[in-house]
Amino acid sequence: MDSDSILGASNAPRIIIEMLRGLAICNHELGRRDDELENLPEIYAKTEVAYGQDEETYAAALGLGKVLLEQFYVFDGFKVLHEVVTLATDDLGVGHELAIQIMHTYCRSLWMMHFYGRDGYRQMLRDAVGGLLMFCEELVKVGVGIEPTQEELRVGLSCQLDWSLDLDLNAGDKASVDSLLARPPAWCEKPGQY
């Protein structure tokens, strides 16, 4: 008897994805981050085939992107997130929790990439800050709280030596950023928590 007849042909891909997710979680919990990182691209690829452009696929992309960034595979994380950020926002809506997480993580990948000094690295910083400012405006339009996005901005900007040198912000955005930076990010307010 083959696995398709035991599992049911239509459910086989989903069951395999769930098994791989379980394996990735075990590897994560055991501190085997390299093994987890081997599982996640396969999970993302199989999820994309099984579900297409769907919340499941976007969640798999976000999980892979986050782990790549945590392990400092910054460009690889950026590429994965870049593939899905617009699709997820368009499909799920600006105010959807998963779309918000993907946008934050995507902007974090841009922000992290600017530290590597590639060509156009300051533009990456501008894009990360500008993306989060624009995202705040969109969230306000759909009635979603902007505090997490503001915190993401606060963290990114507080780590810059002088963010104001070349961001070319308009007066309204500059005022927003200045007010955000008047209060330190949460990780500065609660030492030892992060």
C-alpha positions in Angstrom: 0.0 0.0 0.0 1.5 3.4 -1.0 1.4 6.5 1.1 -1.2 8.2 -1.1 -3.7 5.5 -0.4 -3.0 5.5 3.3 -3.0 9.3 3.7 -5.4 10.2 1.0 -4.0 11.7 -2.1 -5.5 15.1 -1.6 -4.2 15.4 2.0 -0.7 14.0 1.5 1.0 17.3 0.8 -0.6 19.0 3.8 0.3 16.1 6.1 3.9 16.2 4.9 4.0 19.9 5.5 2.8 19.4 9.0 5.4 16.7 9.6 8.1 19.1 8.3 6.8 21.9 10.6 7.0 19.6 13.5 10.5 18.6 12.7 11.5 22.3 12.3 9.9 23.1 15.7 11.9 20.2 17.3 15.1 21.4 15.7 14.4 24.9 16.9 13.6 23.8 20.5 16.8 21.6 20.5 18.9 24.6 19.5 19.7 23.0 16.1 19.2 26.2 14.1 21.1 25.0 11.1 18.8 21.9 10.8 15.8 24.1 11.3 17.1 26.3 8.5 17.3 23.3 6.2 13.6 22.4 7.0 12.1 25.9 6.4 12.8 26.4 2.7 11.3 23.0 2.0 8.2 23.9 4.1 7.8 27.2 2.2 8.2 25.5 -1.2 5.8 22.7 -0.4 3.3 25.1 1.1 3.4 27.3 -2.0 2.7 24.3 -4.2 -0.1 23.0 -1.9 -1.8 26.3 -1.1 -0.8 28.8 -3.8 -1.1 32.4 -2.8 -2.7 31.9 0.5 -2.3 32.8 4.2 -0.5 29.5 4.8 2.1 30.3 2.2 2.6 33.8 3.5 3.0 32.5 7.0 5.6 29.9 5.8 7.5 32.7 4.0 7.4 34.9 7.1 8.8 32.0 9.3 11.6 31.4 6.8 12.4 35.1 6.5 12.5 35.6 10.2 14.9 32.7 10.8 17.1 33.8 8.0 17.4 37.2 9.5 18.0 35.8 13.0 20.8 33.7 11.6 22.2 36.8 9.7 21.5 35.4 6.2 20.1 38.9 5.7 20.1 39.0 1.9 18.4 35.6 1.7 15.8 36.7 4.2 15.2 39.9 2.2 14.7 38.0 -1.0 12.0 35.7 0.5 10.2 38.6 2.1 10.4 40.7 -1.0 8.6 38.0 -2.9 5.6 38.1 -0.7 5.3 41.5 0.9 3.1 43.1 -1.8 1.2 39.9 -2.5 0.3 39.4 1.2 -0.7 43.0 1.7 -2.9 42.9 -1.5 -4.5 39.5 -0.7 -5.0 39.8 3.0 -5.4 43.6 3.4 -3.2 46.2 5.0 -4.7 45.6 8.5 -4.3 41.9 8.6 -2.0 40.7 11.3 0.1 38.5 9.1 0.5 41.3 6.4 1.6 43.7 9.2 4.2 41.1 10.5 5.5 40.6 6.9 5.8 44.3 6.3 7.7 44.8 9.6 10.0 41.9 8.9 10.6 43.1 5.3 11.5 46.6 6.5 13.7 45.1 9.1 15.5 43.1 6.4 16.1 46.4 4.5 17.3 48.1 7.6 19.7 45.1 8.4 21.0 45.1 4.8 22.1 48.7 5.0 24.7 47.8 7.6 26.6 45.7 5.1 27.6 48.7 3.0 26.5 47.4 -0.4 25.9 49.8 -3.2 22.9 52.0 -2.3 23.0 51.0 1.4 21.8 54.4 2.5 18.8 54.1 0.1 18.0 50.8 1.9 17.7 52.7 5.1 15.6 55.4 3.5 13.3 52.6 2.0 12.9 50.9 5.3 12.0 54.1 7.2 9.9 55.4 4.3 8.1 52.0 4.0 7.2 52.0 7.7 6.0 55.6 7.6 3.8 54.9 4.6 2.6 51.8 6.3 1.6 53.8 9.4 -0.6 56.0 7.1 -2.2 53.0 5.5 -2.9 51.4 8.9 -4.6 54.6 10.2 -6.8 54.6 7.0 -8.1 51.1 7.8 -8.4 51.8 11.5 -5.6 49.6 12.8 -3.3 50.6 15.6 0.1 51.8 14.6 2.0 51.2 17.8 3.9 48.1 16.7 4.9 49.9 13.5 6.0 52.9 15.4 8.0 50.7 17.7 9.7 49.1 14.7 10.6 52.6 13.5 11.8 53.6 16.9 14.1 50.5 17.1 15.6 51.1 13.7 16.2 54.7 14.0 17.6 54.6 17.5 20.4 52.4 16.3 21.6 55.0 13.7 24.4 57.4 14.4 22.6 60.2 12.8 19.5 59.1 10.8 18.6 62.7 9.8 21.7 63.3 7.6 20.3 62.0 4.4 16.7 60.6 4.8 15.2 63.5 3.0 11.9 63.4 4.9 9.1 65.9 4.3 8.2 68.1 7.3 5.3 65.9 8.4 7.4 62.7 8.3 10.3 64.4 10.1 8.0 65.6 12.9 6.6 62.0 13.2 10.0 60.5 13.4 11.2 63.2 15.9 8.3 62.5 18.2 8.9 58.7 18.0 12.5 59.2 18.9 11.6 61.4 21.9 10.8 58.1 23.7 13.4 55.3 23.6 12.4 51.9 22.1 10.9 49.3 24.5 14.2 47.3 24.7 15.9 50.4 26.3 13.0 51.0 28.8 13.1 47.4 30.1 16.7 46.3 30.4 17.2 42.6 30.4 13.9 41.8 28.7 15.4 41.7 25.1 
